[in-house]
Amino acid sequence: MTAVITLPASLDEPNFEHVIEQLAAVPDDAKVLVDARHCRFATPYGLTALLCLAQSRLEKPDFAPPEEESTASYWARASFFKYADELYTMRGLVPRTRATGDSDVLLEVTPVAKNEDVHAIVTRIQEKATQILTQTLDLEPRATMGFAMTLSEACSNIIEHAGRGGWVMVQRYNWAKRRVGRDVVQIAVNDAGVGFRKSLETSRARALADRWDDAIALENGVMNAVSRLADPGRGQGLKGIRGWVHRFDGKLTVRSGRARIAPIIPDWDDDIPRQDDLPDFPGSQLQVIIPKRVVRA
């Protein structure tokens, strides 16, 4: 029997939890159909997490694409179907629109598996990011360097710690005006690898901890700059990301296994700093949201 996983109408980071909740009731080796027919909107987090979902299954899942033509077309332009075709068995028509011409997409869904991928990603996004950050978000030109650093560090974490490849996507949004009151740029860097807890099993933090779970591992890796690698300077990447995001009034969330933390929650958001005992989902999922700068008189 095939288990049907129904996607919500809006597939963003909070709503993807409903997808994970449905998966929790399905054995790992069961056949799954991911039903996106009635999905109308997806963020970079949602699209990259869908690819991680497929990677996590023991049997190749089926996928029913969105019925709304504009939604399916956008997913195609964002290169989602380019990679989903390899990970899912498609059960419906998929548009073959080329992933070009969408000025809001700073970086289409892009695989991250080796260091060369990170260098190529940063190079591709550099010029576009400068334009978006300075003209659309009214950020300082020097913010581009921090943006590239954030993207590079987040992608490098996949290569060094995940144990398998992952996915990155960057998008500018107008829809966020309804929530944040201004335009935003969102970065999503997701993988279905070993996750923070297993990655840090051999770290000093694990040796000193009275208990060890996904939440403790997340706090050590994200908040305390703990790394499984003993080399000097290791573990500082996420610390640098936190500093850059905080400086520009952004938001950072990281999920891994059964836990999720939001170490940076700006005034324009009301998220929960830490969540434990969530349904399990493999790997780690990182999201950064940077809003348009508010010029105060």
N, C-alpha and C positions, 0 to 999 in steps of 0.2 A: 504494500500500500504506500502511496506517495503522500507525504505530509505537505500541506500547502501553507507557505509563509506569506502572509498578506502584508504588502507595504502600505504605510499610511499615505494619505494624500500629499503630505509635506514631509519629505525625507531629510530631516536635518539631524544634528547631533542629539538633541533630547528625544526626538521621536524614533531614532534608531534603536533606542532601548526597547521599544515595543517589538521590534524585529528580534532582538536578542532574547526577549522573554518567550517568544513563540519557539525559537530554536531550542531553548532550554528543555522543552517538553519532548524533544525529538531525539532518538538515539543517534549517535555520531555516524553509524553506518546505514541509517535509513535514507531512502530516496526522498528528495526534497524538491518542491516546485516553488520558486520565488515569484509571487504574483504581483507584478508592477502595473497591471492594466489600468488601475484607477489612481495611480500616483501622478500628481500634477506638477510637483516641484521637488528638486533635490539640490542640496548644497554639495560642495567638494567633499565634505565629510561623508555625506550619505553615499555618494557614488564610489568613493574609494573603499568605504566600509563594505559595500556590496561585493566588491572584488575579493576582499579579505574573507568574507563569508564563504564564497565559493572555494577559496583555497583551503579553508578549514574542514571541508566535508570529505569523508572517505570515498563517497561515490559522487561523480559529477552531477551537480544539480541541474534542474530545468529552470528556464527563465521565460516568463511571459512579459514582453515589453509593454510600455505605456501605450494606451489606445489613443490618447490625445496626441495629435500630429505634432503640435508645437513642442510638446514635452519630449517626445521621441527624437525630434530633430535636434533639439538642444543637447540631449545626451549623446547623440552622434557627433555633433560639433565638438563636444567636450572629450571625444575619443573614448567614451565609456564602452561602447559596443565593440570598438577595435580590440579591446582586451577581454571583454565579457564573452565574446564569441569563442575564445579559447578555453574559458573556464566554465561556461555554462552550455547547455544544449538549448538553443533558442526555440521557443514554441510560439512563434508569431512573426509578423513582418518587422524587419529592422531597417530603418533608413540608412542609406550609405552616404550621407552628406559628409563632405570633407571637413576636417577639423580646422578650418581657417575662417577668417572674416568676422569673428565674434570679438569685438573690442573689449567686452567685459571679462573675457577669459584671459587672464594673464599667463596661465600655464595649464594646458589640457591635462587630463589624467595621464600620468607619466610613470613608468616603472622605475624602481630604484633597486638595483641589485649589486652594483659595484661602484667603486670610487669614481670611475669615469662617468657614470651616470650623474653623480652630484655635480661634477664640474660642468657637464653639458647643460644641466638644468639651470644652474646659476648664470651661466653665460647667456642662455636663451631668454631668461627673464629680466636681466639687468636693464636693458634699454626700456622695455615696457614698464617695468616697475618704477623707474625714474619718472616717467610721464604720469603714471597713475598716482604715485605717492605725492608728488609735488603739485600737480594740476587738479587732481580729483579730491585728494584728501587734505590738501593744503599743508603737507608736512615739509619740514626742512629738507633741502637737497641731500644733506649728509645722512638723512634717515635711510636713504637707499642702501648705504653700506650695512647698517644694522639689519635691514630687511633681508639682504642677501646672506648675511651671517646666520640669521635665524633659520632661513630656509636650508642653508648648507648644513648647519648643525643638526637640525631635525632629521634630514635625510641621512646624514652620516651615522646617526644612532641606529638606523635600520641595518646598515651594513655591518656595524661593529657589534651589535647586541642581539638582533632579532633572530639570526640563524637562517633566515630566508629573505627573499626580496619583499618589497612593499610598494606603496603607491603614494604619489603626491599630486595635488591639484591646487591651483590658486585662482581665485575669482573675485571680481569686484561686484558688489550688489547695490541695486537701487531699492530693492524690496525692504531692506533693513531700515529704511526711513520710518516704517510703520512701528518699529520696535525701539530702535536706538535713537531715532530722530535725525539721522544723517547717514551718508553712504559709508560702507565698510569694505575692507578687503579681508577675505578669509583664506587662511592656509590650512590645508588638511594633509597630514602625513600619517598614514596608517599601514600596519602590517599585521600578519597573522602568525608571527613567529613565536618565540619562547616567552615573551613578556618580561616585565621587570623582576618579578619574584625569582624566576629561574635564572635570569641573567645575573642577578646579584647573589646567588646562592653561595659563591665562594668569597664574597667580600668580607671585609672586617666588620661591617655593620651587621651582617648575618651572624657572625661569630659572637657578637656582643648582645644580640637581641634576646630578650626573654621569650618572645614569641615571634613568629615569622609568617606573614601572609601577604597578600597582594597590596593591601593598604599600607602596611609598614614599608614594604619594598618601594612603593611609589613615593612615599614621603622621603625616604632616604635618597632615592635617585633624583627626584625633582627638586626637593627642598634643601637637601643637605649635600648635594653634589657628590654623592657616593658613586663610585665606579667599580666594576669587577676587575678592572685593569689597574695595576699598581703603579704605572708610569706617572711621574709628576705632571700635574695639570689635567689629568683625566677627571671626568665628571663635571668640568666647568662649562660644557656646552649648554646644558639646560639652565644653568645659572645665568649665562649670558642671554639666553632667550627670555628668561623671566625679567631681567633688567630692561631689555629693549621694549618688551610688551608693556611693562609698567610705565615706562617713560612716555609712551604715546597713548596712554589711557586705554590700552587694549585689554583683551581677555585671553586667558590661557586655560585650557583644560587638557588633562591627560587621563586616559582610561587604560587599565590593564587587568586582565583576568576577571576578578570579581570586585574590583574597586575602581573608583574614579575620584580625582581631586581637581579642584579649581583653585590653584595657588594665587591667581590674580583675578579678582572680581571687581570691575570698575563700578563707579556710581550708577552707570546707566543699566546695570544688570543686577538681578537678585538671585543668582545661582547659590547652590549649596557648596561650601568649601570641601567637604569630603563625604563620600558615600561608600559604605561597606556592604558586603553580602549581596552584591548584585548578581544577576545571572552570569555565568562564566562566558567569556568571549576571548579567544586566543590573541596573543600578541599585544601590541600597544597602539593606541589611537590618540593622536595629538591634534589639537585644533587651536589656531591663533586667529583672533579677530581684531583688526585695527580700524577704528572709526575715523571719520573726517575730523580734523582738528577744529576745536571750538576757539574762535578768537574772542578773548574777553577784553572788554573796554577798560 
